[in-house]
C-alpha cells in the first residue's frame, strides 16, 4: 500500500529489553523502533544524545492524522513531550473501557458450581476461604490433590488485582492527597506481602509462579488444575469450548480487606508511550513519518490491529464481527495478519468502533469492565517526564531501590525472609536514597499539575 519495504529485526519478548539496550550501547541502531517499548528514560536519554530524532516538526508537516488526534486531545501532546520540548516517540492511544483495567481476576466457574457457591468473594478473607475450598475439594475429580487454587506469572500480575485491596494502587510511587509516596515501604504493603506469604505457604498460590511462563500457566488451566488466575479473559487459561462458555467463569470485582474498606483498582493510562521512534540512522524520516501516520487514521488503525480478520454485518456498518478460516480461532487468525499480538503499536483503538463489535455469544468485556472495575479505577501517578539531570539521578537511585525491592518482596512471599526484618528492609531503602527519589517524583508531579 505504501511502497515502503521493511526488513524486520525481531527479538523474543524475553530478551527484547536486553537487545534494545545493546543496540543503543553499541550504536548499531535500526532506522525505526516499532512496537518499541521505549521507556521515558530511553526517550529522554537517547533523545538528548541525538540517537532518537525529534518528531514534532515531522508531525506538523507529514502527520495530519496524528496531528488531528493531538488537537482533539491536548493530553496526548502533554504526555509525550519531554522536558526539553521535543517529542521523541509516538504512542498507542486507547479509548476502550476494557483496556483501562487490563488486570482481571477470574474464577473457575465449574469449580464454583461443584462447591455450590454462587456468592463471589468481596473481601480478602472471603477470597482466602474460597481458595482453601478449591484446594481441598478434588474439584477436577481425578482423585489427586493436584488442584492449584490460584496461579499467576510473577508478582507483577497480582499487584493489579490484590494490592488495591490493601489500599495501594501499585508497587512503585503513588500520589495521595497531592503528596508522592513509595508504596513498598508502606505498612499496607507489608500486609499485602504477608497475605501472599500465607497463600504461598499453604500452597493456595502456585509455588511455580516465579519461574513459569504464561503458556505453562495456560497448560495447567487447560488441564483443569487452576481455580483462580489473573488474565484478560477466561479462555486464555481455562479450557473453553464455545465463546458463550466464558460466561461460566466469573470476574471478581475489587476486594476490600481489614486494612482498607474502599474498593480500588489500578487504571492504566489511555496514552501508552514509547511505541515508535525514528533513529539518527534513518535516511528517510519524512517518508517514515508519512508511513506511520496512516496507522493513526481510522482505516489504518483497524488495519494495524485487525488486518482483514473482521467484517461488517450490515451495509450501514453498525455491527462487525471477527472472521477466521475453519479450524482457526479468530485470535489465531488475527495473529497471522497483524503485528498487534503483543506489545503496543503506534495507532489508536477507538471506543466507537469497538462498541460496534458483535460479540455473538461471547463476553462483552467493555460492559463487564465498565460495570465491575472502572467505577473504582484510579491512576497512581500521571505520565510525566523528568529533566535530564533528574533522569540521570533516577537511573542510579531508582534502579538500585527497585532491584532490592523485587528481591526482598519475593523473599518475604516465599518465606525466605521473616517479617520481623521488615523495619530493616525499610531502613535499607531509606539509606539507598528514597528521599531523593521521592523529591524528584514530587517535583515532576508538581510541574505536571501546574500544566494541566
C-alpha angles and dihedrals in degrees: 000000000000100000089231119125125204131196105208122217102203128196129186113251091244094067102020095107090051091049091048092050091047091052090057095041093050093039088232092135129172121229091249140017107217122181075010107172089206112173122221084252090057091050095049096041101042094033092055090047091054099245092113113046124225111259105192096094091045089051091051094051106030110021110068093157095053092040089055090051091052093049091050092049115030090189089073095063091041091052097050102038113098125217092266089061096253133121110220101169139028124231142224107245116208126192100168122113093219091058095055092072106031095165111083132167116219131192127213100250094197090058091047090052092049089054092046091237118150102158113083120223115265100181136044089248092054090047090052091052091050092051090053090054090049090053098048104039106075084230094172087055097224096124092245130110091231101120115130105207094197131012133184143152111253124322096284094081094050090051092070096050107031107026093066088059085069092051100262127111102203147354096257130042125339133183113234118179091340095309125107116230133179108237100203090069095048120107089236088061090054089053090049092053090044089054091050090048089055091050092046096047092049090048091242088123119058106265089207092059095110095053107030127095126227088254091056091049090050090051089056090049092049088053089056094247100122128080102178133014144162116247146115096261139008095240092060089071111011125062104259116175099186131027092242090057088073086077090068090068111069126214116227122236116224113296128225127213141198086269098050130029096184121094108236138169133175116256117211120223116262087219112065107194133210102034099131135022138166118223131213088255092069113107094189108046093150093054090043091055092048088050096052093041090068088067089063092059118091092248094043094049091052090049090049098055103023109026106188093322092115140055137195114250096207139028091245089059095230096135135030134180139194118262131197139164118270113282094020122097117231091247092050090049093047089051089061093052107041140037089227096098099106135356119028132291133209099256142089127263106206127215093209095053093041090052090060093061113120104221091188104197094338128103120289097221094182092057093042095049092042091055102038108028116013095067088064099037121119136171115242097205132356128249100271136161126218129220116259091257093047090049092051091053092045090051087061104034101034095044092056094045093046092050091050093047092051091050094047099043089055090049092049092049097049093041099248089123121042120226088239083080093059095103090051089051092052091045091052092052091049090052091050090067105274094152091054091048092049092050090054091050092045093051091049091048092049091051091048091048092052091052096053 
